[in-house]
Amino acid sequence: MKLHRIAVPLEKPFYYSSRLLSSAKKIFLVTFLLLFLLYGNANIKTATGNAGTGWGNASNWSPSGVPQNGDTAFVPSGITISVKGQIYSIPYPTIVIKIFGTLDFDPSGKIDLSSAGVIGIFYGAHLTTNGTSSEIITIGGIVKFNGQTDGDLTGPKYASASTGITPSGFFPGVLAIRLLSFNYKIVDQKVDLMWTAVEESDQDKYEVQRSDDSENWEVLSIILPKGLPDETLSYLFEDAPAANKINFYRLNLKSIDGSNKYSKVLAVNPHNASSAHAIFPNPVNSFAKLQWADMNEKEIIINVLNNSGKRVITKTVTTGNFTSLDVNQLPNGIYNVLFIINKELKSSALMLVKK
């Protein structure tokens, strides 16, 4: 078993999941996610110090320059940057602020963002204040934070145009791993599971799971990510199943709040890597499982034809490389199963229904 970790810088948006919020808050959370998807991948300005006027000092940012419209402002863990005086004027900019360190407000410190601006305070991060009413954050003209009313805030929390008015301007939010890809390759009858993810927290973890039937799962390994914000991490996990059969794999992305998020399921037979398809069991009496070669997430249309050439089942699969097929309504007989991609027949197989 081998595990490799490679970090490659990449600018990507945030993905938030919620604790047990009310339905209304969940709606707000969806809005927050959309805003991050729209604006979280712009130019990144990273806070590096807190000299002079703090936020308003161009030399405290890398690359140099105070964050402007369309930017993502990133405050790393261990960094404090202070807001002194009013930073922005009309028209207010659209900025995504990601706080992993400390955003500190001095008296009369004010940040005004457009209605599309977003602020996220992550685990272990802080928004601090001197407790005066002149320390303000507004989004779309609405006060989201007031130093006197709100006091210090500790993440995870976020504010957007859809959240409330101070003292309810920031809603609770939990950062979750965002999986970018999950695939496999077969090397010497071993399965190399490969995935990439972004927006990891060091409190999250991956469970690598395997199943014989895609229903009952065992945990092969627990992997703790150590990624940094705005980095893509690539992983490789090697498995060597002994039996010559279909093995199912998935990832369980476990967040600090206890929530689980599952990847797509991969169906793999490392001892028959050259096969374009597989049907099992075959003969089948109720449900058949169909597996095909990795098609890079392309849409697959499966047509089942009877011995007269009439189509009796059609099914579209948009993710993964296997599916279940209900044949309970089919009479006994031999059927031709067609695998169609982009209106082109790629492979076919015979299936015997016997009850």
Order of alpha helices (4+ residues) and beta strands (2+ residues): beta-beta-alpha-beta-beta-beta-beta-beta-beta-beta-beta-beta-beta-beta-alpha-beta-beta-beta-beta-beta-beta-beta-beta-beta-beta-beta-beta-beta-beta-beta-beta-beta-beta-beta
